[in-house]
C-alpha cells in the first residue's frame, strides 16, 4: 500500500512538473480615450480644427467665426469674427497671420495671430471656399473652392489673390508636403490630385478605388504616404511620389477628418458615428485598423498636437431636425445651443 502511495505521489509530481506555467497576461494595450471635455458653447455648426503646437493654440471654425483656445488648458483666448460660414484656418506664424475660408460670402479673411483682429478680406472668384493651407516654399495660401471645383492662390505676404486654378472636380481636404507639392482629394471624382506649388501645374491625378467620396487627407512625410479617408468607410493609402494605391483599410461611418501621428506611426480618422479608427502599417507591406475607439456622435473633424500626441475633435448635443423644405429635403438634426465642446483624446 505504501509503495502504491509513493508511486501515486511521484506520478502527481511529474505531472505538475510537466505542466507549463500559466501564461502571464500581457499588459493591456493603451487605446485612445476621451480624457477631457472642453465646453465652448455658442450656437451653430462647425467644421475644421487647426492646432498650433508651437504657440499652443487650437483654432476651431464655428458658425460665423473662429474660436481660439489654449491647446493645453482649453481656456478661451478669443474669437475671430465675423467669418461668415467659416470652414478652415491656415497659419503663417512667420508673418503672424492666419487665413480663414468663409463659405457664405466666398472670401478669405486675413487676421492677426496675436490680437485675432481682422486685417483684410480677400474676395474669391470661386464659390464656397472650404479647405485651406499654407505652402511654405512659395509662401502661397491655397483656398479650395468646393462650389466651383477650383483652388484660389493667395500671396501670403501681400494678402492678395494671385490666380485661380481649375481642378476638374470638387476639392475637399488638402495637404502640403513642405517640398513644393500640394495634394488634394477630389470628392466627386474619387481622385487625388498633385499640384506643383511653383508652376501651379497639375502634376498628376489618380483614382482612389476602392475608396469613394474622399474627404480628409493626411501625409506621412518620412514614408511619402498619403492617407485618404473616404465616405464608403474606407481608408486608402497612396504613394505620394508614384500615385500608386498601396493599401486600403475599413474605417468607421461618417468620416471627415484624418491626422497622421509620426511619433506613433498611426493615421487616425474621426468618424461621425462616434468613433475613431487607428490605422497602422502591419509590417508585412500592408495596413490594418489597429483599434477602434469611442468618441461621441457628430465628432467628425480632427487636429493633432504632435508634441503631446493628443487628438482633438468637436461635437455638440443634437435635437430633432427642422421640417424639410424644397432646398433641404433631408435636414440635419438641430444643434442644441450651448452644447458645443472639444473632446480631448489621449493615447
C-alpha positions in Angstrom: 0.0 0.0 0.0 2.9 2.4 0.9 4.6 1.6 -2.4 1.3 2.4 -4.2 1.0 5.7 -2.3 4.6 6.7 -3.1 4.1 5.8 -6.8 0.9 8.0 -6.9 2.7 10.9 -5.3 5.6 10.5 -7.8 3.2 10.5 -10.8 1.4 13.6 -9.5 4.8 15.4 -9.0 5.8 14.5 -12.6 2.5 15.7 -13.9 2.8 19.0 -12.2 6.4 19.5 -13.4 5.4 18.7 -17.0 2.6 21.3 -16.9 3.7 24.6 -18.5 3.4 27.6 -16.2 0.2 29.7 -16.6 0.8 32.4 -19.2 1.2 35.8 -17.6 -1.4 38.1 -19.1 0.2 40.8 -21.2 -0.4 44.4 -20.2 -3.4 45.8 -21.8 -2.6 48.0 -24.8 -3.4 51.6 -24.3 -6.2 52.8 -26.5 -7.3 56.4 -27.3 -9.8 57.6 -24.9 -11.6 60.8 -24.1 -9.5 62.4 -21.4 -11.3 65.8 -21.2 -14.3 67.7 -22.4 -13.8 71.4 -23.1 -17.0 73.4 -23.3 -17.0 76.1 -25.9 -20.7 76.9 -26.1 -22.3 79.2 -28.5 -24.7 78.3 -31.4 -24.5 76.9 -34.9 -22.4 74.3 -36.8 -18.7 73.8 -37.1 -16.1 72.4 -39.5 -12.3 72.1 -39.2 -9.8 72.4 -36.4 -6.2 73.6 -36.7 -3.6 73.1 -33.9 -0.5 75.3 -33.5 1.9 73.2 -31.5 4.4 76.0 -31.0 2.1 78.8 -29.9 -0.1 76.2 -28.1 -3.3 77.3 -29.6 -6.3 75.5 -31.1 -8.4 77.2 -33.9 -11.9 75.9 -34.4 -14.2 77.2 -37.2 -17.6 77.5 -35.6 -20.7 79.1 -37.1 -19.7 82.6 -38.2 -16.3 82.8 -36.6 -13.2 81.1 -35.3 -12.9 80.1 -31.7 -9.3 80.2 -30.3 -8.5 78.0 -27.3 -5.4 77.3 -25.2 -4.1 74.0 -26.6 -3.1 72.7 -23.1 -5.9 74.0 -20.9 -8.9 74.5 -23.2 -9.5 78.0 -22.0 -10.8 80.6 -24.4 -8.2 83.0 -25.9 -10.7 84.9 -28.0 -12.6 84.7 -31.3 -12.0 85.8 -34.9 -15.3 87.3 -36.2 -17.1 87.9 -38.3 -16.2 85.0 -40.6 -19.5 84.0 -42.4 -19.7 80.3 -42.8 -16.2 79.7 -41.5 -14.7 76.4 -42.8 -11.0 76.1 -42.2 -7.9 78.0 -41.0 -4.3 78.2 -42.3 -1.5 79.6 -40.1 1.6 81.6 -41.3 3.5 82.2 -38.0 6.4 84.0 -39.6 4.0 86.7 -40.8 1.9 86.5 -37.6 -1.1 85.9 -39.9 -3.9 83.5 -40.1 -6.2 82.9 -43.1 -9.8 81.6 -42.8 -12.2 80.5 -45.5 -15.7 81.9 -45.4 -18.1 79.8 -47.4 -21.1 82.1 -47.2 -19.6 85.1 -48.9 -16.9 83.3 -50.8 -13.9 85.1 -49.3 -10.8 84.5 -47.2 -10.2 86.7 -44.1 -6.7 87.6 -43.0 -6.3 88.0 -39.3 -3.5 88.8 -36.8 -2.4 85.8 -34.8 -1.6 87.8 -31.7 -4.6 90.1 -31.5 -7.1 88.0 -33.6 -8.1 91.2 -35.3 -9.2 91.0 -38.9 -6.6 92.7 -41.2 -8.2 92.1 -44.6 -10.8 90.3 -46.6 -9.9 88.7 -49.9 -12.9 88.1 -52.2 -12.6 84.9 -54.3 -14.0 84.2 -57.8 -14.7 80.6 -56.7 -17.8 79.6 -54.7 -17.9 78.2 -51.2 -14.2 78.1 -50.2 -13.6 75.2 -47.8 -10.2 73.7 -47.1 -7.2 76.0 -46.9 -3.4 75.5 -46.5 -0.2 77.4 -46.4 2.6 76.2 -48.8 5.9 77.3 -47.3 8.3 77.0 -50.3 6.4 79.6 -52.3 4.7 81.5 -49.5 1.3 80.9 -51.0 -2.1 80.2 -49.5 -4.3 77.8 -51.4 -8.1 78.1 -50.8 -10.1 75.2 -52.2 -13.5 76.2 -53.6 -15.9 73.3 -53.2 -18.7 75.1 -55.1 -16.8 75.6 -58.3 -14.1 72.9 -58.4 -11.2 75.3 -58.2 -8.3 76.5 -56.0 -7.7 80.2 -55.4 -4.0 81.1 -54.8 -3.2 84.0 -52.4 0.1 85.7 -51.9 0.6 85.2 -48.1 2.7 88.4 -47.6 0.6 90.7 -49.7 -2.7 89.1 -48.8 -3.9 89.4 -52.4 -5.3 87.0 -54.9 -2.8 85.7 -57.5 -4.8 83.3 -59.6 -7.5 80.6 -59.5 -6.9 77.0 -60.8 -9.5 74.7 -62.4 -9.2 71.4 -60.6 -11.7 69.4 -62.7 -13.6 68.2 -59.6 -14.9 69.2 -56.1 -12.0 69.6 -53.7 -12.2 68.5 -50.1 -9.2 68.4 -47.7 -5.7 69.1 -48.9 -2.1 68.9 -47.6 1.3 70.3 -48.5 4.5 68.2 -48.3 6.8 71.2 -47.5 8.8 70.4 -50.6 6.7 72.2 -53.2 3.8 69.9 -53.7 0.2 70.2 -52.7 -2.2 67.2 -52.6 -6.0 67.5 -52.6 -8.8 65.0 -52.6 -11.5 65.4 -55.3 -14.7 64.2 -53.6 -17.0 63.9 -56.6 -14.4 62.1 -58.8 -12.9 59.9 -56.0 -9.4 61.1 -57.2 -6.3 62.5 -55.6 -4.6 65.5 -57.3 -0.9 66.6 -57.1 -0.1 70.3 -57.8 3.3 71.9 -58.3 3.3 74.9 -55.9 5.8 76.8 -58.1 4.3 76.5 -61.6 0.8 75.7 -60.4 0.6 72.9 -62.9 -1.3 69.8 -62.1 1.4 67.1 -62.0 -0.8 64.0 -61.6 -4.2 62.8 -60.7 -5.0 59.2 -59.7 -8.1 57.2 -58.8 -8.6 56.2 -55.2 -10.5 53.0 -55.8 -11.7 51.1 -53.8 -12.3 54.4 -51.9 -15.3 56.6 -52.9 -16.0 60.2 -51.9 -12.7 61.1 -50.2 -12.7 63.9 -47.6 -9.8 64.0 -45.1 -6.2 63.6 -46.1 -3.0 63.2 -44.1 0.6 62.8 -45.0 3.3 60.6 -43.6 6.4 62.7 -44.6 9.0 60.1 -43.8 7.5 57.3 -45.9 5.9 59.5 -48.6 2.4 58.1 -47.9 -0.9 59.8 -48.3 -3.9 58.6 -46.2 -7.3 59.5 -47.8 -10.4 59.0 -45.6 -13.3 58.1 -47.9 -17.1 58.2 -47.4 -17.6 54.5 -48.2 -16.0 53.5 -44.8 -12.6 53.0 -46.4 -9.1 54.5 -45.8 -7.0 54.5 -49.0 -3.2 54.7 -48.7 -1.3 56.1 -51.7 2.4 56.5 -52.6 2.8 60.3 -52.8 5.6 60.0 -55.5 4.1 57.5 -57.9 0.4 57.9 -57.2 0.0 54.2 -56.8 -2.6 53.0 -54.3 -0.7 50.7 -51.9 -3.4 49.7 -49.4 -6.9 50.1 -48.1 -8.5 49.6 -44.7 -12.1 49.6 -43.4 -12.9 52.6 -41.2 -16.0 54.0 -39.5 -19.1 55.7 -40.9 -19.4 59.4 -41.5 -15.7 60.2 -41.7 -14.5 63.7 -42.4 -11.0 64.2 -40.9 -7.8 62.3 -40.6 -4.5 63.1 -38.9 -1.1 61.3 -39.0 0.9 61.0 -35.8 4.5 60.3 -36.9 5.7 59.5 -33.4 3.2 56.7 -33.1 3.1 55.7 -36.7 -0.7 56.0 -36.8 -3.3 57.6 -39.1 -6.4 58.4 -37.1 -9.8 59.0 -38.7 -12.6 60.8 -36.9 -15.9 59.2 -37.8 -19.2 61.0 -37.3 -20.8 57.8 -36.0 -18.9 58.4 -32.7 -15.7 56.5 -33.2 -12.1 56.9 -34.3 -10.2 54.3 -36.4 -6.5 54.0 -35.8 -4.6 52.7 -38.9 -1.1 51.4 -38.9 1.3 49.6 -41.2 1.3 46.0 -40.3 4.9 45.2 -41.0 4.0 42.9 -43.9 3.7 45.5 -46.5 0.1 46.3 -45.8 -2.0 48.3 -43.4 -4.6 47.4 -40.7 -7.2 49.0 -38.4 -5.3 48.5 -35.2 -8.1 49.8 -33.0 -11.5 51.5 -33.0 -12.2 53.7 -30.0 -15.3 55.6 -28.9 -15.8 59.4 -29.1 -19.3 61.0 -29.5 -21.8 61.2 -32.3 -21.0 64.1 -34.6 -17.3 64.2 -33.9 -16.0 64.1 -37.5 -13.1 66.5 -37.9 -9.7 66.4 -36.1 -6.5 68.2 -35.3 -3.3 66.7 -33.8 -0.8 68.1 -31.3 2.4 66.3 -32.3 4.1 67.3 -29.1 1.6 65.5 -26.7 0.1 63.0 -29.1 -3.4 64.3 -28.2 -6.1 64.3 -30.9 -8.8 67.0 -30.7 -12.3 66.7 -32.2 -15.5 68.6 -31.7 -19.2 67.9 -31.4 -22.4 69.1 -29.7 -25.8 67.9 -28.5 -28.5 67.3 -31.1 -32.2 67.8 -31.2 -34.8 66.9 -33.8 -34.3 68.1 -37.4 -36.3 71.0 -38.7 -39.1 70.5 -41.1 -38.0 69.5 -44.7 -38.0 72.2 -47.4 -37.6 72.1 -51.2 -34.0 73.4 -50.7 -33.3 71.0 -47.8 -35.4 67.8 -48.3 -33.3 65.9 -45.7 -32.3 68.4 -43.0 -29.7 67.5 -40.4 -30.6 67.3 -36.7 -30.7 70.6 -34.9 -27.8 71.6 -32.7 -28.6 72.4 -29.1 -27.4 75.9 -28.1 -24.6 75.9 -25.5 -23.6 72.3 -26.0 -20.6 72.7 -28.5 -17.5 71.1 -27.0 -14.0 69.8 -27.7 -13.2 66.2 -27.0 -9.5 65.7 -26.0 -8.3 62.2 -26.9 -5.2 60.7 -25.4 -3.4 57.6 -26.5 
